[in-house]
Amino acid sequence: MTRLVVDEDRCTGLIAMHTPGSTLEAFGAKATVLATGGYGRIYQRSTNAIINRGYGISLAYHAGVPLQDMEFVQFHPTTLLGSNILMTEGARGEGGYLYNRLHERFMASYAHDMMELAPRDIVARSIQTEIDEGRGFDGGYVHLDITHLGEKMINERLGGIRQISIDFAGIDPVKEPIPVQPGQHYSMGGVPCDSNGATPLEGLFAAGECACVSVHGANRLGGNSLLETIVFGKRAGEHAADYVKGTIMPADGAHSDALVREKQAVYDLMGDEGESFAVVRDELRSVMQQEVGVFRHRAGLQRAVLTIRELRGRGRNVRVKSSATSFNFELLNAIELKGMLELGQVIAEGALAREESRGAHYRTDFLERDDEHWLSHTLAFQTPDGPRFEFKDVNISRFQPKRREY
C-alpha cells in the first residue's frame, strides 16, 4: 500500500504496488482496515520485525487522520546485544538475575522489593542508568544470568531463549550470562479509533499495534497486546463488515486521479543523482535512539527535532538507483522513508511538548507526572510545516489515577 484514497471525506480504498513487477494499481473498497503494525524500526535498536516501520500509520496521517499519543514508546529492558531479539521477562520470572560489570545485582538500588521483576519501564531505565554511568560492559550492555537455574530447567522453561542465544550471539546461557540492553518494543500511540476500530475518517478502520484504542494508556502491560489484536481486531472486523452492508461502492474517479499522482511520485524517485535512502534512514534511527529513547530531556529533544527536520529536507532528494522492475526493494525502502521521517518528527515534537514523566515517557527535566496540566491525549495533525498539536481530555471512568509505588 502506498496511498489511501480519500473522496469527499471518506476513505474509498487505496493504491498498492505489485512488488513482482513494481506496478501500481487502484483498489476501491467500501471499508479499509489498517492492520499494519507498529513503528519500532524507526529506532536503531528494536525487537520489532524489519517491516515494522509505521508506514500504514503514516498513510493515515497523510489522509488527514490525526495521530494519537505517539510520544509514548515502550522500551523492553532485555534485548539481545547485536540483534536486539527479545529476551522474555520469563527469564527473570523464572529467577534470572541482572548484573553490571562489577557483578552487582543493581536492581537493589532501583526497586529493592521487586528487584528484576519490577515493571518494564523501571528495569529499562535502571539498565540504561547503569550503562550511562559506566557500570555496564563495553558496548553498552549488562548481563542477564540464568546459569544458576541449571540446564534441565532452562531446557524445560526457557528452551527458546537458550536456542536464540546460541544462534544469534554464540552464547550458551547454561554456561554463561546473556548480554542484554534496552530496545524499542511497542508503540502505545497510533491511529485513533473507537472500540469498534472506526477512525475519524469514515470508511477507515484500524486494529492492532497501528491503532490507538488507548487501552494501554501511556505504558502497555505485558500481554495486553493480545487484547489489542484478538479482542479489538475481532471487533474492528465485525464492525467493518456491518458497515459495508449499508454502503455503496465508491466511484472510480478519485482512484484514477490518485493512481496518476502516485505513478508520478514513484517516477520522481528514480535517478542516479541524489541522497541514499539508507544513509538518511540510519541517521534517523540514530537520533531517535539517542535523543528520543529511554531518557528524554529538552535539549536532546530539540536536537532531535532539528535533525529530523533537516533529514526530511534531505529525504525529498532521495533517489533510487536500481532500475529493477521486479522486487525493487530499494524503491520500496525509499517510498517508506518519507513516512518514517514524519513519524519520527511527530514522536520527537510530541515528547518535547509533554513536559512531564508519564508511563513510558520519561523526562529527566520533568521527573513527576503532572495530572493537572497533562492528563490528556496528544493529537498530531499533518500540515505542510510539520505536525500541529491539539490535546483532549482523558476519559476517566471508575478508577482515578494514582501514584505508582514500588
Secondary structure, DSSP 4 states (H G I P E B T S, - for coil): --EEEESSSBEEEEEEEETTTTEEEEEE-S-EEE-----GGGSSSBSS-TT-S-HHHHHHHHTTPPEESTT-EEEEEEEETTT--B--THHHHTT-EEE-TT---GGGGT-TTTGGGS-HHHHHHHHHHHHHTT-SBTTTBEEEE-GGG-HHHHHHHSHHHHHHHHHHHS--TTTSPEEEEEEEEEES-BEE--TT-B-SSBTEEE-GGGEE--SSTTSPPTTTHHIIIIIHHHHHHHHHHHHHHT-PPPPSHHHHHHHHHHHHHHHHHB-SSSB-HHHHHHHHHHHHHHHSSSSB-HHHHHHHHHHHHHHHHHHTTB-B----SSS-HHHHHHHHHHHHHHHHHHHHHHHHH--S-BTTB-BTTB-S--HHHH-EEEEEE--TTS-EEEEEE----S--------
